Amino acid sequence: MNLLEVVESCGAGVGRHVQKLCEGLAAEGHLVTVAYAPWRADEAFLRFVASQEDRISFVTLDAQREVSPVSDLRAFAQLVRLIRKRGPFDVIHGHSSKGGALARIAGRALGIPTVYTPHGLILASPRLSKTEYFVYAWIERFLGHLATSKFIAVSEDESEFAIKIRLTSDKGVAVIENAIDDQDLEYLPEKVLDEDVSYKPLTFGSAMRFSYEKAPWQMVEAFIRLNSTLPQLPMRLVIAGDGKHTGDGELFSDVRRQVEESGLSDKILLLGWRSDVREILRELDVFVVSSLTESGLSYAVMEAMAARLPIVSTDVFGTRRTLSKVPGNILVPTGNPDALAEGMKRIATLAEPKSLRESLQEIGRANRDYVRTHFSQVETTRRTIELYRSLVGQKRQ
């Protein structure tokens, strides 16, 4: 098949999803073209472009994050020219809100089957005003029913939400979960369990984008409260990430100020942006998620599970269903630092300090086994190819 992947927000989880999907498609012998906005690409996506230029065609797209009639029309015209020049394409696949909108309008105009993966519906954001919600909902419903051959949700929760707010029909949605590849599953060797928590601090931590939706300040506040509840237990909190890569530099500064004012700078470490996430996970005992909203199972959570870490998480899309399948993980209400602190306390008091790490690793091993069984990148690619072929078959009938 000749396939076109369109992505404007090509960083973090969206960029990773597109990268792994395209690598799998190319490995299966399909012709793959990626239209992307270079100024929205992170370092990992740019490395992907540089390393795959011999197997995948890349075309830059003048698409901006903000809604702008002028720039949006310019990006749409570029996309139509690309389709006419590089086509005929069998399927167009749009990723994220802007990439999805451009791909679907172009596909509808040119009569090409079009797939849409939102990677986190903006309509789930608690920051939207009523007016913004109405506008975005109208656009998504219009495109969902008139210009979308198939809506791909990356979790059951996202699928149910899309159907509930009428973005698509029951038959119009397919669930194909995010996944990690085999090398991510062959993660880290078993940790040595000869360290008593009474001597080496119990380490909570996370790797995240510093954004409002991830609520890093609530994680810090929860740890502050946990520390006052269990002052006798040596603990620390390690957070990797910053605001420079998300446009929320001010938020990172606010959280750093929060740490300084808490008097716990020796126990709360803000590492900033790090590319060696695996090494950071190696140092953790418990992975913590403080998000206010997620639409699918995040890659950070899957990597933490692959690294054999137990997880304390807010009860958000995707994460909710997955973590509840493995006994020992803890889910707490969103937007409540007290509840998050209580969840962290529960996992910190599972056993006596001398045997706590052994108890935590038992949960972590179950997490890794679950990821290995349910979130294989090979299977995700295979199911996506099957969906593409079904749409091509329908068009030919």
C-alpha positions in Angstrom: 0.0 0.0 0.0 1.0 3.6 -0.5 0.3 5.4 2.8 0.4 9.0 4.0 0.8 9.8 7.7 0.1 13.4 8.6 1.2 14.8 12.0 1.5 18.4 13.2 2.3 17.7 16.9 5.2 15.3 16.4 6.8 15.2 19.8 6.5 13.2 23.0 3.9 10.4 22.8 2.4 11.4 19.4 5.8 11.5 17.8 6.8 8.2 19.3 3.6 6.5 18.1 4.1 7.8 14.5 7.7 6.8 14.5 7.1 3.2 15.6 4.1 2.8 13.4 6.0 4.1 10.3 9.0 1.9 11.0 6.8 -1.1 11.2 4.9 -0.2 8.0 8.1 0.3 6.1 9.5 -3.0 7.4 6.4 -4.7 6.0 7.2 -3.3 2.5 4.6 -0.5 2.4 5.4 2.8 0.8 5.3 5.4 3.6 5.2 9.2 3.3 5.2 11.4 6.5 4.0 15.0 6.3 5.1 16.8 9.5 5.6 20.2 11.1 9.4 20.4 11.9 9.0 23.2 14.5 6.7 20.8 16.5 9.2 17.9 16.4 11.3 17.0 19.4 14.9 15.6 19.3 13.7 12.0 19.1 11.4 12.6 16.1 14.2 14.5 14.3 16.6 11.6 14.9 13.9 9.3 13.4 13.6 11.5 10.3 17.4 11.6 9.8 17.8 7.8 10.3 14.9 6.7 8.1 15.2 8.9 5.0 16.3 6.0 2.9 13.1 4.0 3.7 10.5 6.6 4.4 9.7 9.8 2.5 9.4 12.9 4.7 7.8 16.2 3.7 7.6 19.3 5.9 4.2 20.9 6.4 3.6 24.5 7.2 1.1 23.7 9.9 0.8 25.7 13.1 -0.6 24.6 16.5 -3.0 27.6 16.8 -6.2 27.9 14.8 -5.5 30.3 12.0 -7.5 30.5 8.8 -4.4 31.8 6.8 -1.9 29.3 8.0 -4.4 26.4 8.0 -5.4 27.1 4.4 -1.8 27.3 3.4 -1.0 23.9 5.1 -4.1 22.4 3.5 -3.0 23.6 0.0 0.5 22.1 0.7 -1.1 18.8 1.7 -3.3 18.6 -1.4 -0.3 19.3 -3.7 1.6 16.6 -1.9 -1.2 14.1 -2.4 -1.5 14.8 -6.1 2.2 14.7 -6.6 3.1 11.6 -4.5 -0.2 9.7 -4.9 -2.4 8.0 -5.5 -2.4 7.1 -1.8 -4.5 4.1 -0.6 -5.0 5.6 2.9 -4.3 8.9 4.7 -3.8 8.7 8.5 -4.1 11.9 10.5 -2.5 12.2 14.0 -3.5 14.6 16.7 -6.1 17.4 16.4 -4.5 19.6 13.7 -2.9 16.8 11.7 -6.1 14.9 11.9 -8.2 17.8 10.7 -6.0 18.6 7.7 -5.8 14.9 6.7 -9.5 14.3 7.0 -10.5 17.4 5.0 -8.0 16.5 2.3 -9.0 12.9 2.2 -12.7 13.9 1.9 -12.0 16.4 -0.9 -9.9 13.8 -2.9 -12.0 10.7 -2.2 -9.3 8.8 -0.2 -10.0 6.7 2.9 -8.9 8.6 5.9 -8.1 7.4 9.4 -7.9 9.6 12.5 -6.0 9.0 15.8 -6.4 12.0 18.2 -3.8 10.9 20.7 -5.6 12.7 23.5 -8.9 14.5 22.7 -8.7 18.1 23.6 -12.4 17.8 24.7 -11.2 15.9 27.8 -9.2 18.8 29.0 -10.4 20.4 32.2 -9.1 23.8 31.0 -11.6 24.3 28.2 -14.2 27.0 28.6 -17.8 26.3 27.6 -17.3 28.3 24.4 -14.1 26.4 23.5 -15.7 23.1 24.2 -18.6 23.9 22.0 -16.4 25.0 19.1 -14.0 22.0 19.3 -16.9 19.6 19.8 -18.7 20.9 16.7 -15.5 20.6 14.6 -14.7 17.1 15.8 -18.3 15.9 15.3 -18.5 17.4 11.8 -15.2 15.8 10.7 -15.9 12.6 12.6 -19.2 11.9 10.8 -18.5 13.3 7.4 -14.8 13.0 6.8 -13.5 10.0 8.8 -13.4 6.5 7.5 -12.2 5.1 10.9 -11.5 6.7 14.3 -8.7 4.9 16.1 -8.8 5.2 19.9 -5.6 4.2 21.7 -7.6 2.9 24.7 -11.0 1.6 25.6 -11.6 4.7 27.7 -10.9 7.0 24.8 -13.3 5.0 22.6 -16.1 5.2 25.1 -15.6 8.9 25.6 -15.6 9.6 21.8 -18.8 7.6 21.4 -20.4 9.2 24.5 -19.9 12.7 23.2 -21.0 11.6 19.6 -17.7 12.2 17.8 -18.2 8.9 16.0 -20.5 6.0 15.9 -20.0 2.6 17.6 -19.0 1.1 14.2 -16.8 4.0 13.3 -14.3 3.5 16.0 -11.5 0.9 16.4 -9.4 0.4 19.5 -5.7 -0.1 18.8 -3.7 0.5 21.9 -0.3 2.3 22.2 2.5 -0.2 22.5 6.2 -0.6 23.1 8.6 -2.7 21.1 10.6 -5.8 22.1 13.7 -3.9 23.1 11.7 -1.9 25.6 10.4 -5.1 27.1 13.9 -6.4 27.5 14.5 -3.6 29.9 16.6 -3.9 33.0 18.0 -6.8 35.0 16.4 -7.6 38.3 17.5 -5.2 41.0 19.5 -6.4 44.0 17.3 -6.7 47.1 19.8 -6.4 49.8 19.0 -2.8 50.7 16.9 -2.1 53.7 14.6 0.9 53.1 15.6 2.1 56.6 19.0 2.8 55.1 18.5 3.7 51.5 15.6 6.1 50.9 12.4 4.8 49.3 12.4 6.6 45.9 9.2 7.8 44.3 9.5 9.4 40.9 8.2 10.2 37.5 9.2 11.3 34.0 6.8 13.8 32.5 6.1 16.9 30.4 5.7 19.9 32.6 2.2 20.9 31.6 -1.1 21.7 33.3 -2.6 18.3 32.4 0.3 16.5 34.1 -0.1 18.5 37.4 3.5 18.2 38.7 2.8 20.6 41.5 0.3 18.2 42.9 2.9 15.4 42.9 5.2 17.6 44.9 2.5 18.6 47.3 1.5 15.0 47.8 5.1 14.1 48.7 5.4 17.0 51.1 2.3 15.7 52.9 3.5 12.1 52.8 6.9 13.2 54.3 5.1 14.9 57.2 2.9 11.7 57.7 5.9 9.3 57.7 8.8 11.3 59.0 10.6 8.2 60.3 10.8 6.6 56.8 13.7 7.8 54.6 12.1 8.9 51.3 12.8 11.1 48.3 11.0 12.2 45.1 12.7 12.4 41.7 11.1 14.1 38.7 12.6 14.2 35.2 11.2 16.8 32.8 11.0 20.6 32.3 8.8 23.2 30.7 11.1 24.3 27.9 10.0 21.4 25.6 6.3 22.1 26.2 6.2 25.9 26.3 5.5 25.8 30.1 8.8 27.1 31.4 6.9 29.2 33.9 5.3 26.1 35.4 8.7 24.5 35.9 9.8 27.6 37.7 6.7 27.6 39.9 7.3 24.0 40.9 11.0 24.6 41.6 9.9 27.5 43.9 7.4 25.2 45.6 10.2 22.8 46.4 12.4 25.5 47.8 9.7 26.9 50.0 8.9 23.4 51.3 12.3 23.1 52.9 12.7 19.6 51.3 15.1 20.5 48.6 17.4 17.7 49.9 14.5 15.1 49.3 12.8 16.5 46.2 15.0 16.4 43.1 13.9 18.2 39.9 16.3 16.8 37.2 15.1 18.9 34.3 15.0 17.5 30.8 16.7 14.1 30.5 17.1 11.7 27.6 18.3 8.8 29.7 14.9 8.0 31.1 15.7 4.3 31.5 18.5 5.0 33.9 16.3 7.3 35.9 13.6 4.5 36.2 16.3 2.2 37.3 16.8 4.3 40.4 13.1 4.4 41.4 11.1 2.2 43.7 7.6 3.5 42.8 6.4 5.4 39.7 3.9 8.2 40.4 1.3 9.7 38.0 -0.4 13.0 39.0 -2.2 13.8 35.7 -5.5 15.6 35.7 -6.4 14.0 32.3 -5.1 11.4 29.9 -6.9 10.0 26.9 -4.8 6.9 26.3 -2.3 4.8 28.2 0.8 6.9 28.3 4.2 5.7 27.1 5.6 6.8 30.4 3.4 4.4 32.3 4.1 1.5 29.9 7.8 2.1 30.3 7.5 2.2 34.1 5.6 -1.1 33.9 8.3 -2.6 31.6 10.9 -1.4 34.1 9.1 -3.6 36.8 7.9 -0.6 38.9 4.7 -0.5 40.9 2.6 2.5 40.1 0.5 5.0 42.1 -1.7 7.0 39.7 -4.6 9.3 39.5 -7.7 7.7 38.0 -7.4 8.9 34.4 -8.2 7.5 30.9 -6.3 4.5 29.8 -4.2 4.2 33.0 -7.4 3.4 34.9 -8.2 0.2 33.1 -4.6 -1.1 32.7 -3.4 -0.6 36.2 -6.5 -2.0 37.8 -5.7 -5.3 36.0 -2.5 -5.8 38.1 -3.0 -6.2 41.9 -0.9 -3.9 43.9 -1.0 -0.8 41.7 -2.9 2.1 43.4 -5.5 4.4 41.8 -6.6 7.6 43.5 -9.0 10.5 42.5 -7.7 13.2 40.3 -6.9 16.7 41.4 -6.5 15.8 45.1 -3.0 15.9 46.6 -4.3 14.4 49.9 -5.6 11.4 48.0 -2.3 11.0 46.1 -0.4 11.3 49.3 -2.6 8.6 50.9 -2.0 6.3 47.9 1.8 6.8 48.2 1.5 6.1 51.9 -0.4 2.9 51.3 2.3 1.6 49.0 5.1 2.8 51.3 3.6 0.8 54.2 2.9 -2.5 52.3 5.5 -4.2 54.4 8.2 -3.6 57.0 11.2 -1.6 55.8 13.4 -4.7 55.5 11.1 -6.5 53.1 9.3 -3.5 51.4 11.4 -3.5 48.3 10.8 -7.2 47.7 7.0 -6.6 48.0 7.2 -3.7 45.6 9.2 -5.7 43.0 6.6 -8.5 43.1 4.0 -5.9 41.9 6.6 -4.6 39.4 7.2 -8.1 37.9 3.4 -8.5 37.4 3.3 -5.1 35.6 6.1 -6.2 33.3 4.3 -9.4 32.5 1.1 -7.6 31.7 2.8 -5.2 29.3 4.6 -8.0 27.6 1.3 -9.8 27.0 -1.0 -6.9 26.0 1.1 -4.1 24.5 3.3 -5.5 21.7 4.3 -3.0 19.0 4.3 -5.9 16.4 0.7 -6.6 17.2 -0.3 -2.9 17.1 1.3 -2.5 13.7 -0.3 -5.7 12.4 -3.8 -4.5 13.5 -3.3 -1.1 11.9 -2.3 -2.6 8.6 -5.4 -4.9 8.7 -7.5 -1.8 9.3 -5.9 0.0 6.3 -6.5 -2.9 4.1 -10.1 -3.2 5.1 -10.7 0.4 4.0 -8.9 -0.1 0.7 -11.1 -3.1 0.1 -14.3 -1.2 0.9 -13.3 1.5 -1.6 -12.8 -1.0 -4.4 -16.2 -2.7 -3.9 
